[in-house]
């Protein structure tokens, strides 16, 4: 099958030879435009992949402590019928685990040091069904006994209080007891039976785990304040929450993991959008360098255009020739950028440590950042729009110079040839 001459001629102009100084300069400008598009596309892919990786790392560490869905009674009161609620949620096919819990806030004191803590009363036998942290520390949870008032502290919280396993701490409940001398806060001395580290400072520095029976006695509750759920697919949490809202008995509140950290996820999405826009402008600048390249090519090829017109080429064919030239630059630059960006994104765990060793530095020090390695997760939902936007910008940049080429008057162009 014969290739249309517009394609053949456009490709020939794209790889213009360097026989003359002008042709060589045009070829250089074309190469710079191609390189700019490639670097812009690669930068977009790498940056968005790293941002996806950080988001996934933080989300996974967060969900090692936080359940996918929480069901609780209004005002922090005890659930009316915990067993009925457990039976109803387990009837949903998307639920793979359920466990009761008690949630409250208190103060934890050790000598003169005092910290505000989030108290979570758990059932050690069921907690492993709903959080990865508990599943990885099943033996440690067995130290929580209902009548011994033991507590497991986050590692950072334990370090702030200066306590170790076996030390005693005092838990101060917010609601006090009424005595003839006035309101006296309820105090309970507890023994530290273990520590945990989720890798998420917000929880490691403020979470204290108790047996739910102990928490009920301390806070004078008649039972657990809620039920925590784990799902087959964490991304289905909002949909499953809406399903449970229609099937559960009683007046209950339902909150999924995306709502618990809504502000953080919204901030990450905003940053990702802004980075996408900023880096897309880099691609746009490189793509519109094609305008100058094609304008110079049109001026240089005026005689060729005139000869083609006298041989019967239509204005549309002339325009198509230069559109092909610009589009080829965009396609080659985009493909090169995709290749470079994906190679770096998939091997960033090797490339970054090599750069750190070469420079004798650390980009993410362990004592400062939550994550000490550079994560990356390329996603097709980012890569496909990047490629399409790059190609569209390159195509749009070719339209005006190509239209000008189609308007060249053969008689005027050949007058001085």
C-alpha positions in Angstrom: 0.0 0.0 0.0 1.4 3.4 -1.0 2.1 5.8 1.8 0.4 9.2 1.3 3.0 11.7 0.1 2.0 14.1 2.9 3.2 11.6 5.5 6.4 10.9 3.6 7.2 14.5 3.1 6.3 15.5 6.6 8.6 12.8 8.1 11.4 14.0 5.7 11.0 17.6 7.0 11.0 16.3 10.6 14.4 14.7 10.2 15.7 17.6 8.0 19.3 17.2 7.0 22.1 19.6 7.9 23.2 20.3 4.4 22.8 24.0 5.0 23.2 26.2 8.1 19.5 27.1 8.0 18.4 23.4 7.8 20.8 22.5 10.6 19.4 25.3 12.8 15.8 24.2 12.1 16.6 20.6 12.9 18.3 21.8 16.2 15.2 23.8 17.2 13.0 20.8 16.3 15.2 18.5 18.5 15.0 21.0 21.4 11.2 21.0 21.2 11.2 17.2 21.1 13.5 17.1 24.1 11.4 19.6 26.0 8.2 17.6 25.5 10.0 14.4 26.5 11.4 16.0 29.7 8.1 17.6 30.6 6.1 14.3 30.2 8.8 12.4 32.1 8.7 14.9 35.0 4.9 14.8 35.1 4.9 11.0 35.3 7.7 10.8 38.0 6.2 13.5 40.2 2.7 12.2 40.2 3.9 8.6 40.7 5.9 9.7 43.8 2.9 11.6 45.1 0.8 8.5 44.6 3.4 6.4 46.4 3.5 8.8 49.4 -0.3 8.8 49.6 -0.4 5.0 49.5 2.3 4.7 52.2 0.6 7.1 54.6 -2.9 5.6 53.9 -1.6 2.1 54.5 0.0 3.1 57.8 -3.1 5.0 58.8 -5.3 2.0 58.0 -3.1 -0.3 60.1 -4.6 1.5 63.1 -7.9 2.9 61.7 -10.7 0.5 60.7 -12.4 0.8 57.3 -15.8 1.7 58.8 -16.9 2.7 62.4 -20.4 2.4 63.7 -21.2 4.1 66.9 -24.0 5.6 69.0 -24.5 9.4 69.2 -22.8 11.3 72.0 -20.4 8.5 72.8 -23.0 6.5 74.6 -23.0 2.7 74.7 -24.6 0.7 71.9 -28.0 -0.6 72.8 -27.5 -4.2 71.5 -23.9 -4.9 70.4 -24.6 -8.5 69.4 -27.5 -7.5 67.1 -25.3 -4.9 65.4 -22.5 -7.4 65.0 -24.8 -9.9 63.4 -26.3 -7.3 61.1 -23.0 -6.0 59.8 -21.6 -9.5 59.3 -24.5 -10.3 57.1 -23.1 -7.8 54.5 -21.0 -9.8 52.0 -18.4 -7.0 51.8 -17.6 -7.2 55.5 -14.8 -9.6 56.4 -14.3 -8.6 60.1 -16.1 -6.9 62.9 -15.1 -6.1 66.5 -16.6 -3.9 69.3 -14.7 -1.0 70.8 -14.9 1.8 73.3 -13.7 5.2 72.3 -13.0 8.0 74.8 -10.5 10.7 75.7 -8.5 11.0 78.9 -5.3 12.2 80.4 -2.4 9.9 81.0 0.1 10.9 83.8 3.5 9.6 84.9 4.9 11.6 87.7 4.8 15.3 86.6 4.4 14.4 82.9 0.9 14.4 81.5 -0.4 13.8 78.0 -3.9 13.9 76.4 -4.6 10.4 74.9 -7.3 8.8 72.8 -8.4 5.7 74.7 -9.6 2.8 72.7 -11.1 -0.2 74.5 -10.8 -3.3 72.3 -11.6 -7.0 72.4 -8.2 -8.7 72.0 -9.7 -11.8 70.5 -11.6 -9.9 67.7 -9.4 -6.8 67.1 -7.1 -8.7 64.8 -10.1 -9.0 62.4 -10.3 -5.3 61.8 -6.8 -3.8 61.9 -3.5 -4.9 60.5 -1.6 -3.6 63.5 -3.6 -5.9 65.8 -3.2 -8.8 63.3 0.6 -8.3 63.5 0.7 -8.1 67.3 -1.8 -10.8 68.4 0.5 -12.1 71.1 1.0 -8.6 72.5 -2.8 -8.1 72.7 -3.2 -11.2 74.9 -1.6 -9.2 77.7 -4.8 -7.1 77.9 -6.9 -8.9 80.5 -10.4 -7.6 81.5 -9.7 -7.3 85.3 -6.1 -6.3 85.4 -6.3 -2.8 83.9 -3.3 -3.1 81.6 -2.6 -0.6 78.8 -0.7 -0.8 75.5 0.8 2.6 74.5 2.0 4.0 71.2 5.8 4.0 71.1 6.1 7.8 70.9 3.7 8.3 73.7 5.6 5.8 75.9 8.8 7.7 75.1 7.3 11.1 75.9 6.1 9.8 79.3 9.4 7.9 79.9 7.7 4.6 80.6 8.6 1.0 79.8 6.7 -2.3 79.9 5.8 -3.0 83.5 5.8 0.7 84.7 2.7 2.2 86.2 0.8 5.1 84.8 -2.3 7.0 86.0 -5.4 7.4 83.7 -7.5 10.4 84.5 -11.1 10.2 83.1 -12.7 13.5 82.0 -15.9 13.2 84.0 -15.3 13.2 87.8 -17.1 11.9 90.9 -19.3 14.2 93.0 -18.2 14.2 96.6 -18.9 16.5 99.6 -15.6 18.2 98.7 -16.8 18.9 95.2 -16.1 17.2 91.9 -13.1 14.9 92.0 -11.7 13.5 88.8 -11.6 9.7 88.5 -8.2 8.3 88.6 -7.1 4.7 87.8 -3.6 3.4 88.1 -2.7 1.1 85.2 0.3 -1.0 84.2 2.0 -0.7 80.8 1.9 -4.2 79.3 3.2 -3.4 75.8 3.9 -0.8 73.2 3.1 -0.6 69.4 4.4 1.3 66.5 2.2 1.9 63.4 4.7 4.2 61.7 2.1 7.1 61.9 3.1 9.7 64.5 -0.5 10.9 65.0 -1.5 7.5 66.5 1.8 6.4 68.0 1.9 9.6 70.1 -1.7 9.7 71.3 -3.3 6.2 71.3 -3.7 4.0 74.3 -5.3 0.5 74.0 -7.2 -1.1 76.9 -9.4 -4.1 77.2 -12.9 -3.0 76.5 -14.2 -4.3 79.8 -11.6 -2.1 81.6 -12.6 0.9 79.6 -16.3 0.4 80.3 -15.6 0.3 84.0 -13.3 3.4 84.0 -15.7 5.5 81.9 -18.9 4.0 83.5 -20.4 2.6 80.4 -22.9 -0.3 80.0 -21.1 -1.7 77.0 -19.0 -0.9 73.9 -19.6 2.5 72.2 -19.3 1.2 68.7 -18.3 -1.5 66.2 -15.3 -1.4 63.9 -15.4 -3.1 60.5 -12.9 -4.4 57.9 -13.9 -4.7 54.2 -12.8 -6.8 51.3 -12.0 -3.7 49.4 -11.2 -0.5 51.3 -12.1 1.6 48.3 -15.7 0.5 48.6 -16.0 1.9 52.1 -18.3 4.8 51.2 -20.7 2.6 49.3 -20.7 -0.1 52.0 -21.4 2.6 54.6 -24.5 3.7 52.7 -25.7 0.1 52.4 -25.3 -0.4 56.2 -27.1 2.9 56.9 -30.2 1.3 55.2 -30.0 -2.1 56.9 -28.8 -1.5 60.5 -31.4 -1.3 63.3 -31.5 1.7 65.7 -30.2 5.2 65.5 -26.5 4.8 64.7 -23.8 6.9 63.2 -21.6 5.4 60.4 -18.2 6.8 59.4 -15.8 5.4 56.9 -12.0 5.9 56.8 -12.2 8.6 54.1 -14.3 10.7 56.4 -12.0 10.3 59.4 -9.1 11.9 57.5 -11.0 14.0 55.0 -8.9 17.1 55.4 -5.6 15.3 54.8 -6.9 13.5 51.7 -8.4 16.7 50.3 -5.0 18.5 50.8 -3.1 15.7 49.0 -5.6 15.8 46.0 -5.2 19.6 45.8 -1.4 19.4 45.8 -1.6 16.7 43.1 -3.8 18.8 40.9 -1.6 21.9 41.3 1.5 19.9 40.4 -0.3 18.5 37.4 -1.2 22.0 36.2 2.3 23.4 36.8 4.1 20.6 35.1 1.6 20.6 32.2 2.6 24.2 31.6 6.2 23.0 31.0 4.9 20.6 28.4 2.8 23.3 26.9 5.9 25.6 26.6 7.8 22.9 24.9 4.9 22.0 22.6 4.5 25.6 21.5 8.2 25.8 20.6 6.9 23.9 17.6 5.3 27.1 16.3 8.7 28.7 15.8 10.1 25.6 14.3 7.3 25.2 11.8 7.3 29.0 11.0 11.0 28.8 10.1 10.4 25.6 8.1 7.6 27.2 6.1 9.8 30.2 5.3 12.6 27.9 4.3 10.4 25.7 2.1 8.4 28.4 0.3 9.9 27.3 -3.0 9.1 23.7 -2.3 5.6 24.6 -1.4 5.2 26.6 -4.6 6.4 23.7 -6.7 4.1 21.3 -5.0 1.2 23.6 -5.7 2.1 23.9 -9.4 2.2 20.1 -9.6 -1.4 20.0 -8.3 -1.1 19.7 -4.5 -4.1 21.2 -2.8 -3.8 23.7 0.2 -5.2 20.9 2.4 -2.3 18.6 1.4 0.3 21.3 2.1 -1.3 22.0 5.5 -1.3 18.2 6.2 2.4 17.9 5.4 3.4 20.5 8.0 0.8 19.1 10.5 2.5 15.7 10.1 5.9 17.3 10.7 4.8 18.9 14.0 2.8 15.9 15.1 5.8 13.6 14.6 7.8 15.8 16.9 5.0 15.6 19.5 4.6 11.9 19.1 8.3 11.1 19.4 8.8 13.5 22.3 5.7 12.1 24.1 6.8 8.4 23.6 10.4 9.2 24.7 9.0 11.0 27.8 6.7 8.1 28.6 9.6 5.7 28.4 11.9 7.8 30.5 9.2 8.6 33.1 8.1 5.0 33.5 11.7 3.7 33.8 12.5 6.1 36.5 9.1 5.7 38.3 9.4 1.9 38.4 13.0 2.0 39.5 13.0 5.0 41.9 13.7 2.7 44.8 17.1 1.9 43.2 17.9 5.3 41.6 17.3 7.5 44.7 19.5 5.4 47.1 22.3 5.4 44.4 22.1 9.2 44.2 22.1 9.5 48.0 25.3 7.3 48.2 27.0 9.3 45.5 26.2 12.6 47.2 26.7 11.3 50.7 23.3 12.6 51.8 19.8 11.5 52.7 16.8 13.1 51.1 14.4 11.7 53.7 16.1 11.4 57.1 14.5 8.8 59.4 14.5 11.2 62.4 12.6 13.9 60.5 10.2 12.3 58.0 7.5 9.8 58.5 8.7 7.8 55.4 12.4 7.3 55.0 12.4 6.0 51.4 11.1 7.4 48.2 7.9 5.5 47.2 6.4 5.4 43.7 3.2 4.1 42.3 2.6 4.9 38.6 -1.1 4.8 37.8 -2.7 4.6 34.3 -5.3 7.2 35.4 -2.4 9.7 35.5 -0.3 8.4 32.6 -3.0 8.2 29.9 -4.2 11.9 30.4 -0.5 13.1 30.4 0.1 11.4 27.0 -3.1 12.7 25.5 -2.6 16.3 26.7 1.0 16.3 25.3 -0.2 15.0 21.9 -3.1 17.5 21.8 -0.9 20.4 22.7 1.6 19.4 20.0 -1.1 19.1 17.4 -2.7 22.4 18.3 0.7 24.1 18.0 1.0 22.9 14.4 -2.3 24.4 13.1 -1.4 28.0 12.6 2.0 27.5 10.8 0.5 24.8 8.7 -2.4 27.0 7.7 0.1 29.8 6.8 1.9 27.3 4.6 -1.2 26.4 2.8 -1.8 30.1 2.0 1.6 30.5 0.2 1.1 32.0 -3.3 3.1 30.0 -5.9 3.7 33.0 -8.1 5.0 35.1 -5.3 7.2 32.3 -3.9 8.8 31.5 -7.3 9.2 35.1 -8.5 12.8 35.4 -7.3 13.8 31.7 -7.6 
